[in-house]
Amino acid sequence: MNSKQRFDLTVNHKQPDRIVVDLGSTAVTGVHALVVENLRKYYGLESRPVRVIEPYQMLGQIDDDLMDAIGIDVVAAWGKNNMFGIYNHEPLKEFKTFWGQNILLPDGFNTSYDTNGDLVVYPEGDTSVAPSARMPKASYFFDAIVRQEPINDEKLDVQDNLEEFGLVSDSELQFWEEATRKARATGKAVIAGLGGTALGDIALVPGLQMKHPKGIRDITEWYMSTVLRPDYIKAIFDRQSEIALENFSRLHQVIGDNLDAVFICGTDFGTQDSTFCGPEQFDDLWLPFYRRINDWVHANTNWKTFKHSCGAVESFMSRFIDAGFDIINPVQIAAKGMDPAHLKKTYGNDLVFWGGGIDTQKTLPYSTPEKVREEVLRLCDIFGQNGGFVFNTVHNIQANVPVENIVAMVDAIKEFN
């Protein structure tokens, strides 16, 4: 059984020969570039600068040799541009980070240092405009710089918050056709974020790729607007989802079955111990548009739909199902109410749990390798029954996690399998 066959059984809630493993295929199931370098050293692989595939969070690309060493079953078809609107492929250039690592970034990834000595990056690489993100000297990733223009409620225009959502061009269609075809040729399962369907994802609201973002771009203001300006937000989601489905229709014509899962939305609905909004607000503001997108995907493609939401979202699981999502990630097992056995028993027939394989807040970074092993074996035993589980950590693996613990995690997966 190859990775693709194994994945197909898993996402259709049938038992595969072993648990499917993902590390690095999305911006929420990735591995920091420093960890990628440490893993390459541990496994004795060729020494070379790690390519950063997602620079906002500084996630490293997992090359084929490291995939083989770990036993990864899922690959990404990455888009043409990164979150800063910069072409995200060759040619690449070397860059030395604050922590002393040499990495590879796209040639158009232009940066400078501010008066504090922090690293700033520019939308579309254009240094003539204000930077859109900052990496503090003591940090390992970027934070958004809020560039909110003054808000006049009487002049708010929905189009301002739709500026980044347009119809895909012929060159983008050609790019996606080639990217997904190459990914399919690996024999592994393929996932991609095709863009345009992230309804209020707070990582995207500031418009990091835009030179002069308009509309509501301040994170606090956006959250307030879901309560104070719900009609405005609904109008954005309505038109955004219409554009997205027009794009999906065009994209499906060139991608076809070269994609197995599509990343729909990364909007978080949970904190450590509660939800950001009440269920009635979710039903009013998000559910109709999620359902519209998922219904189209299921009616017209063989793709599975992937929803990311951190936090204590057990009370929203049935709503994610009603919205038509096939997959939930990252399955934050340490949050309130997110007991793995309860989640699997209650929602495991309808949702694929992509994540939840180990707690990344405490166990992976701070416990011993033996404790890591014990937790991985226990969670694989719970989530891995009757398919419906893709092993991944709870969100991305951060920079300074001990490599011994990550290797213990990998070894435990192999032991379980």
C-alpha positions, 0 to 999 in steps of 0.5 A: 500500500502506498501513501496515496492509497493509505490516505484514501482509506484514512480520509474515508474512515477505513483502516489503513495498513498504518497511520498516515503521517504529515509533517510540513505539507501546510502552513499549520502542520509545518516545521520551523527551519531550524528544526529541519536543519537539526533533523537533517543533521541527526539523520546524517543527510546532506548539509545544505541551507534549508529552504524556507517555504513559508516565511511568515512563520519561518517554516522549512521545506521537508526535502525528499530525503528527510521525508523518507527518513521520517516516513511522510505520506503527504506533500504540498502543492505550494502556491505561486506567491507567499503571504507577502505577495512575493514569488516563492520559488527559484531563484533563491538567495542565502540569508543569515538569521538572528539565530545564526542559521543560513537559510534560503529565501526567494530572491525577491524577499527584500528586508531591512532593519529598523531602528531597534535592529528588528528585521522588517519585510516588504509587501511584494518585496517593494522597499519603497512602501511601508513594511508589512511584518517585523521579526524582533531580534529575539524572535524566530518568526514574523509578526504582522505590522498593522497598517490600519487607515482611519475608519469612517463607518459612513464610508466603509466600502466592502470592496476595500476588504475584497481587494486581495480576492480576484479571479485567477489568471491564466498564468496562475492556472498554468502554475497550479496545473504544473505544481499539482501534477508534480506533487501527484507524481510523488505517489503521496497524497497531495494537499494545497491551499488554493486561496480565497476561501479563508473567511476572516483568518486573522493571519490574513486580515492585515493584508501582508501582501498588499502595499496599501491595504484598505478597509478593516485591517487591524486585528482588534478592529476586525474582531470587534467588527464581527459584533459591531458590523456583522452586515459588513462582514457578511457582505465580504464573506458573501462576495469572497465565497462567490469569487472563490467558487468561480476560481475553484471551477477554473482551477478544477479544470486544470487540477482535476484529481491531482489534489486530494485535500484542499485547505479551506480556512484557518480562522481560529474559533477557540482560545485555551478554555473557550470559544471566540464567539457563541454558536449562534454567531457562528451559525449566522456569520460563518456557517452559510458561507462555509457550507456554500464552499464545501457543498460546491467542492463535494458536488464537483470534485473528489477533494476533501476539505480541510478546516483549521481552528485552534483552541477549545472548539469541542462545542463547534465540532458538530457545526464544522460537520454541518458546514461540510468539512471533512477534516479538522486540524490541529486538534488542540488536545490540551485545550478545555474539553478536547479530550481525545477519546471523547472527540474520537468517539463522538465525532470520529465517524464524520471528521478526520482528525489531522493533528492531535498526535502530540501536545506541542505546548508542553510534552514535545518541547519540555518533556523527556523522549520517553514521555514523548513516546508514551504520549504518541503511542497513546494518542495513535491508539485512540485516534487511529482506530478505523481510520480518520486520523492523519498524524501531525503535531498540534500545530507547527513544531517551533524552533527550539524543540529538542531534536531528541524529542522529535526523533522520539516522536517519529520513532514512536509512530514507527513503533506503533505502525 
